[in-house]
Amino acid sequence: MPLPTNISRLISTRKLYRHHHFNFLSFTTTNTDLEKPSPPPIQVQLTESSGRGVFATRTIKPGELIHTAKPLLTHPSPSPSPSLTHQNHNKICYFCLRKLKLGQKLAISHSPTVSFCSDECANRSKGFYEVEKRVDWSEYNDYCRQRGFKYPLLVKRMACMVISEETSSDSLDIFQPASLLPEMISEMEEEFGLLKSTLRGAIKDEQMTFLTKDWYAGILARIRINAFRVEVVGGSYEDLLLSAAASVEAEAAVGNAVYMLPSFYNHDCDPNVHILWIENADARLVAIHEIEAGEELRICYIDTSIAHGTRQQLLLQGFGFKCNCARCISGD
């Protein structure tokens, strides 16, 4: 379950990667096109107090692109009204969350409310989208829209991916789950019932044996603390530099996504890594300042500009921990 709107808007929700190492600010590569790309200069290790973390294997320069990450799961953001939802989905690729340009030639989706930016995205969506097209989602989508819920939409897509055999029902088990409060559990039960009743009739019972209350709760708990709000900057160099210095406004969010490697990054209110989305949901993780070999790489899960007390409240309510980073210890 999402947090109340006033809280969730402040939280920049977190979390197979490709790798091409180059100086991000000057856009000069360190590899020729004929050379094999270098692996990312990082490794995942257990930390003393925060579970898994990501650590540098060598010195990483300021502005260096550390690695990129393709999402495991995406869904466009819900809009305030049904008509805007249709407009929103038509302006954003239903798969990669790329903003669509006026007059852009689009791949055929056979739906007035869904658009794909390319044949590649349409083809990669075939599994879950063929399932989605067989179901009337109006009640489920309205439920999420009216409450400002985004995570149940990701669960919906995950369920369709499992039904289409595009992925397994336990594919997100590697992620740490959030703790669900009692009031969240009651909402979760309502969402689960609505999802199951929405699918029933269009989908065979034998295809939904995985869809139990425990499965729904487990997927939702993992998505809650491992989903990133995707905030696409655009394509200009000036926008890129601006985004590297500060988070994009919440209104720029085009959807939410779950990634593998970025989910292992721990939080710090004075992070040394920034996550960027330039054109679509492919994430780019960039060093803010020099990072020494053996140093842990950290991102900020929320807006770094807000006050200490508010940060502590957001992190405790949204992610279930009290932040003890150097900045918070100092009271800044």
Secondary structure, 3 states (H helix, E strand, C coil): CCCCHHHHCCECCCCCCCCCCEECCCCEECCCCCCCCCCCCEEEEECCCCCEEEEECCCECCCEEEEEECCCEEEECCCCCHHHHHHHHHHEECCCCCECCCCCCCECCCCCCCEECCHHHHHHCHHHHHHHHCCCCHHHHHHHHHHCCCHHHHHHHHHHHHHCCCCCCCCCCCCCCCCCCHHHHHHHHHHHHHHHHHHECCECHHHHCCCCHHHHHHHHHHHHHHEEEEEECCCCHHHHHHHHHCCCCHHHEEEEEECCHHHHCEECCCCCEEEEECCCCCEEEEECCCECCCCEEEECCECCCCCHHHHHHHHHHHHCCCCCCHHHHCCC
